[in-house]
Amino acid sequence: MKIGLIGFGKAGKAVANVILLHSEFTLEWALRKSERQENQSVRDFIGVDTNDPGLIYSIAHTNIPDLLDSHPVDFIIDFSSDEGIYLYGEEASKRHIKIISAISHYNKKTIRFLKTLSKETTVFWSPNITLGVNYLLLASKILKKIAPLVDIEIIEEHFKEKKGISGTALKIADKLNLRNSQISSVRAGGIVGKHEVIFGFPYQTVRLIHESISREAFGNGAIFAAKILNDKDIGFYAFEDLLTPFFMEEV
């Protein structure tokens, strides 16, 4: 499967590294806002021994239709910004290129735009694209359904400079119908990201914990999504849509 990557910051570079190391995928190009490393090979920049041909392109000097025509891809993986989808979305949908967005937040207008694109192609959006966090979220919903009156608290830990409550913690709280006051935040050192959901039962406690060790976890999540979405029909998908069938299978 051929991949185009939009966004080449810290997360984008980690995702590119995972794609380059994966034999089922080929990184055709990476598009970034900055003009740094323009026209440099992604594999040479990251230092991965692979045959993937992808070059780094700058948005300032790139015509999206020309890029998609000259370097066609099966998927676009977006780690850019909440405005990035307007740059390539319509052109991708016309060509039935599947879209995987890992943008942490979209406003209502942009979500409507994503759903409009999904009438022509497969569109997937996950504010946190790590497989582990989404497993934790779905498992938490199932456990609350079993025990709706259980006490629940969320603890989220991140690096010292991160401001505000993490978007992932807010999403977990929203899905479990919790108040923001039931979220506790820890900021210390260089913690990449840790989320813990505590279920307090009488005489026992259940703790579901997910910890990101490196940003490559985003790449693993994107690859996982692409494998499943490759056989999906057009439409709008969330991570829960991909994971729920696994929970339905007999063990």
C-alpha positions, 0 to 999 in steps of 0.5 A: 500500500502506498502512503502519503504523509502530511505533517512532518513534525515530531509525531510525523517523523516518528510515524514516517519511521514506522512506515519505512520499516513496514514491508507492506507499506511504501512511503511515497512522500511527506508534505510539511509546512516548513521548507526545511529538508525540502526535496530530501529523501525521507529515508536518508533524513531519518536514517532507515535502510529501505527502498521507499522513494519518498521525498519531503515536499513543502506546502509552499511550493507544492500543487496538491493535484499535481502531487497526487497525480504524479505520486499516487497513493492509496492512503493519506495519513494526516498529522498536520493541523486542524486546517490541513484537511482543507488543503487536500481533502477534496482532491483526495476524495475525488481520487478515492484516496483513503484518509487517516486523520490523527488530528487531536481536535476538529471543530463542528464545521470541519467534522461536517466536512470530513463526513462530506468527504466520506461520501466519496472515499473512506475517511477515518478520524481518531484524536488519539491514534494509538492502539492501546488508548483506544483499546483502553477506551473501549474496555472502559465503556464495556466495564462501565456497562457491566457495572454502571454505578461503579466509582470512576476516576481518571489520572493523566500524566504528561511532560512538564510543559504540557498545558491543560487537561489532555484531549485523550483524558477529556475524550475518555471522560466524555465517553464514560459520562464523567465530569472534568472534575473526575480527571486528575493531571500530573505534569513531570519531567519528560513523560510522553503520556500516561492515562489511567482509569480507576474503577472503584468497586466495594472491596476491589479496584480495577485499573486500566492503564495505557502508557506511551513510551515513544511517538512511534506508537502513533505510527503503529496505530496508523498502520493498524488502521490502514490494514483494516480500512484497506478492505472497508467501503467508503464511509466515516470511521472511528477507532471504535468501529475497527476494534468492536468486531474484535470484542465480539469474536469468541475467545 
